[in-house]
Amino acid sequence: MSDILFSSVPLILASTGALFSEYAGILAVFMDGVINFSAFLVFAFFAFTGNLFVSVILSLLVCVLLTCVFAWITEKTKINPFLSATAMNLIFSSMTSLFSSIWFGTRGVLTSPDFVFDYVTVKWCGLPLSFLFFVLAVFFLFKTPHGLYLRITGSDSDVLDVKGISSSRCRIYSWMLSAVFAVMAGSVLVLKINSFVPNISAGRGWIALAAVFIGQKKLWKIMIAVVVFCAADYLGIRLQSLLPGGFLNALPYFVALLLITMNKGKKSL
């Protein structure tokens, strides 16, 4: 059970990040690219500094700053935020491949004898810290004025503008908060396997969007969806010797599609 909970940590973080932008009326399709890029940066900065804490902080600063720039450009130019977020996802993925080639001479798997961390330590540090950040996110969204502004942004942004509160600034903040949680998800993934693997997110950014959709922005429903996805993924790993690998790799996505279909059917009743 603890292994399933730990495997759910990146997806919980990603879903929380997606929830921020969802409340602001933006579909965070850039999440998957940020998760991959941040995981790469943690490995790369550790190779340069030898300090894990510094590596995570630098990765966080780079990704959030870039996301802020993209969000600001989107708001200033009034371009379609979905197209902008899609472009962000492609750019982050491209930068991962580019910098990996420049700094390490390969676009494949990155390993280092120094980049090795005890799984049990990562697990029992990652679990409480991740759930702490989740609780802080919930407190911010539902117990603070700024969280209220963010939740109003996606549905009644004109109300904020009338009160002198910039809805545009709230949307930019939502992008940045989404990026923060995507970076944390990427950091957990790269520390979990002690190496960087291309597309390390394995679609978790997209599944996070599905979890938010299925949960209808209700936290307890989102958590149930996340646990179901991760249980399917864990089951797939356990059944590797019995079933075809392609089917097992597709199992979490099949479950996501099934839940989305069931959810859509309920909403139409």
MIKOL-106124 format. One line per 4 residues: number of its first residue (from 1); their letters; for each residue x, y, z of C-alpha. Coordinates in Angstrom, 3 decimals. Layout:
NUM	A	X,Y,Z  ...
# end
This chain:
1	MSDI	0.000,0.000,0.000  2.806,2.420,0.826  4.354,1.774,-2.593  1.088,2.697,-4.303
5	LFSS	0.878,5.868,-2.205  4.436,6.799,-3.090  3.843,6.132,-6.787  0.829,8.454,-6.553
9	VPLI	2.884,11.377,-5.204  3.976,12.825,-8.599  0.441,12.536,-9.923  -1.049,14.149,-6.801
13	LAST	1.364,17.050,-7.175  0.674,17.372,-10.904  -3.100,17.224,-10.344  -2.861,19.924,-7.690
17	GALF	-0.919,22.108,-10.107  -3.466,21.479,-12.865  -6.242,22.435,-10.449  -4.810,25.945,-9.983
21	SEYA	-4.920,26.705,-13.683  -8.282,24.954,-14.096  -9.826,27.318,-11.552  -8.339,30.212,-13.507
25	GILA	-10.019,28.953,-16.670  -6.869,27.599,-18.321  -6.163,24.014,-19.304  -2.596,23.332,-18.133
29	VFMD	-1.468,21.275,-21.124  2.088,22.450,-20.439  2.350,20.298,-17.304  3.900,17.263,-18.968
33	GVIN	6.665,19.317,-20.586  7.474,21.100,-17.323  7.660,17.795,-15.424  10.153,16.387,-17.937
37	FSAF	12.248,19.558,-18.135  12.385,20.056,-14.364  13.444,16.433,-13.806  16.249,16.930,-16.321
41	LVFA	17.326,20.189,-14.676  17.495,18.573,-11.237  19.870,15.954,-12.618  21.868,18.516,-14.615
45	FFAF	22.239,21.048,-11.806  23.244,18.281,-9.415  25.960,17.248,-11.881  27.257,20.840,-11.814
49	TGNL	26.793,21.697,-8.120  26.738,18.372,-6.268  24.005,19.773,-3.999  20.506,18.317,-4.265
53	FVSV	18.726,21.167,-2.482  20.369,23.771,-4.714  19.540,21.676,-7.779  15.825,21.499,-6.935
57	ILSL	15.663,25.233,-6.135  17.433,26.175,-9.380  15.144,23.892,-11.364  12.157,25.498,-9.667
61	LVCV	13.362,29.034,-10.411  14.120,28.319,-14.075  10.820,26.574,-14.798  8.639,29.050,-12.919
65	LLTC	10.417,32.035,-14.505  9.983,30.622,-18.011  6.340,29.834,-17.298  5.817,33.369,-16.014
69	VFAW	7.289,34.787,-19.231  5.035,32.614,-21.392  1.990,33.520,-19.286  2.806,37.234,-19.459
73	ITEK	3.191,37.096,-23.243  -0.094,35.203,-23.501  -1.937,37.821,-21.476  -0.356,40.793,-23.235
77	TKIN	-0.935,39.489,-26.751  -4.375,37.999,-25.950  -3.550,34.821,-27.841  -5.464,31.610,-27.226
81	PFLS	-4.155,30.252,-23.883  -4.707,26.653,-24.994  -2.473,27.144,-28.027  0.067,29.008,-25.913
85	ATAM	0.154,26.235,-23.301  0.511,23.627,-26.056  3.448,25.569,-27.500  4.969,25.726,-24.006
89	NLIF	4.721,21.966,-23.695  6.538,21.476,-26.993  9.205,24.051,-26.136  9.952,22.535,-22.725
93	SSMT	10.238,19.081,-24.288  12.539,20.438,-26.997  14.735,22.219,-24.469  15.111,18.976,-22.516
97	SLFS	16.446,17.220,-25.599  18.606,20.180,-26.668  20.338,20.794,-23.341  20.816,17.094,-22.734
101	SIWF	22.634,16.873,-26.053  24.745,19.988,-25.372  25.663,19.285,-21.736  25.911,15.499,-21.713
105	GTRG	26.375,14.579,-25.364  23.303,12.355,-25.445  19.548,12.564,-25.657  19.077,9.242,-23.915
109	VLTS	19.190,8.051,-20.321  21.396,10.055,-17.932  23.015,8.349,-14.955  25.807,9.185,-12.540
113	PDFV	27.458,7.279,-9.659  26.992,10.430,-7.559  23.296,10.762,-8.340  22.209,7.869,-6.127
117	FDYV	19.713,8.226,-3.292  18.241,5.630,-0.968  14.747,4.655,-2.136  13.366,4.279,1.387
121	TVKW	14.668,7.717,2.386  13.236,9.352,-0.724  9.952,7.553,-0.133  9.457,8.503,3.490
125	CGLP	10.657,12.076,2.945  8.726,12.527,-0.287  5.383,11.261,1.021  4.920,13.675,3.972
129	LSFL	6.437,16.646,2.123  4.229,16.119,-0.906  1.071,15.804,1.166  2.142,18.876,3.158
133	FFVL	2.326,20.877,-0.070  -1.063,19.499,-1.053  -2.570,20.642,2.257  -0.966,24.078,1.840
137	AVFF	-2.443,24.310,-1.667  -5.896,23.457,-0.323  -5.533,26.029,2.455  -4.459,28.674,-0.069
141	LFKT	-7.341,27.958,-2.444  -10.141,27.807,0.092  -8.978,29.780,3.135  -7.219,32.867,1.752
145	PHGL	-8.466,35.915,-0.189  -5.968,35.331,-2.991  -7.193,31.751,-3.335  -10.742,33.092,-3.639
149	YLRI	-9.620,35.524,-6.350  -8.010,32.664,-8.232  -11.167,30.539,-8.038  -13.287,33.432,-9.274
153	TGSD	-10.949,34.160,-12.188  -12.127,31.308,-14.383  -15.853,31.927,-13.880  -16.385,35.624,-13.071
157	SDVL	-13.230,37.491,-14.001  -15.251,40.670,-14.675  -16.176,40.780,-10.982  -12.500,40.954,-10.058
161	DVKG	-11.775,43.662,-12.623  -14.659,45.769,-11.317  -13.218,45.496,-7.806  -9.820,46.639,-9.083
165	ISSS	-8.235,43.176,-8.919  -6.415,42.182,-12.105  -7.826,38.917,-13.457  -4.924,38.851,-15.906
169	RCRI	-2.453,38.819,-13.028  -4.420,36.032,-11.335  -4.157,33.912,-14.483  -0.406,34.483,-14.615
173	YSWM	-0.128,33.427,-10.968  -2.139,30.280,-11.716  0.338,29.302,-14.457  3.235,29.864,-12.082
177	LSAV	1.640,27.816,-9.293  0.957,25.010,-11.749  4.631,25.079,-12.729  5.717,24.911,-9.068
181	FAVM	3.830,21.666,-8.519  4.971,20.266,-11.867  8.588,20.867,-10.812  8.002,19.057,-7.523
185	AGSV	6.493,16.133,-9.430  9.489,16.019,-11.761  11.902,16.163,-8.821  10.230,13.195,-7.120
189	LVLK	10.358,11.151,-10.327  14.065,11.713,-11.005  15.009,11.005,-7.381  12.855,7.891,-7.299
193	INSF	14.813,6.155,-10.092  18.205,7.847,-9.488  18.537,8.829,-13.147  16.911,10.889,-15.847
197	VPNI	14.999,9.050,-18.552  13.552,10.849,-21.599  9.809,11.350,-21.140  10.207,10.501,-17.469
201	SAGR	6.724,11.875,-16.797  5.198,8.965,-18.756  2.168,11.122,-19.477  1.471,12.056,-15.861
205	GWIA	0.869,15.666,-16.851  -1.936,14.549,-19.146  -3.351,12.088,-16.624  -3.373,14.917,-14.061
209	LAAV	-5.636,16.903,-16.388  -7.888,13.862,-16.687  -8.006,13.527,-12.882  -9.080,17.159,-12.496
213	FIGQ	-11.752,16.686,-15.169  -13.041,13.464,-13.626  -13.017,15.009,-10.150  -14.900,18.081,-11.389
217	KKLW	-12.485,20.236,-9.386  -13.546,18.500,-6.145  -10.459,17.486,-4.223  -11.688,14.212,-2.765
221	KIMI	-12.829,13.026,-6.210  -9.492,14.029,-7.716  -7.641,12.043,-5.054  -9.787,8.967,-5.741
225	AVVV	-9.053,9.250,-9.470  -5.314,9.580,-8.773  -5.267,6.503,-6.528  -7.179,4.489,-9.149
229	FCAA	-4.700,5.505,-11.864  -1.714,4.636,-9.706  -3.228,1.337,-8.590  -3.688,0.433,-12.272
233	DYLG	-0.071,1.387,-12.971  1.165,-0.631,-9.986  -0.953,-3.600,-11.048  0.515,-3.387,-14.532
237	IRLQ	4.043,-3.599,-13.138  3.129,-6.637,-11.042  1.593,-8.434,-14.021  4.507,-7.940,-16.400
241	SLLP	5.268,-11.657,-16.560  1.667,-12.608,-17.339  0.408,-10.062,-19.872  1.840,-8.328,-22.985
245	GGFL	3.981,-5.281,-22.203  2.078,-3.016,-24.581  -1.201,-3.711,-22.822  0.335,-3.091,-19.408
249	NALP	1.897,0.202,-20.513  -1.477,1.336,-21.811  -3.395,0.204,-18.706  -3.277,3.531,-16.745
253	YFVA	-4.368,5.452,-19.858  -7.154,2.945,-20.525  -8.379,3.415,-16.967  -8.246,7.214,-17.407
257	LLLI	-10.272,6.976,-20.631  -12.774,4.646,-18.979  -13.278,6.980,-16.019  -13.652,10.005,-18.308
261	TMNK	-16.287,8.142,-20.339  -18.181,7.108,-17.206  -17.963,10.641,-15.826  -19.296,12.107,-19.062
265	GKKS	-22.171,9.668,-19.004  -23.121,10.698,-15.474  -23.064,14.385,-16.360  -25.427,13.802,-19.258
269	L	-28.075,12.125,-17.081
# end
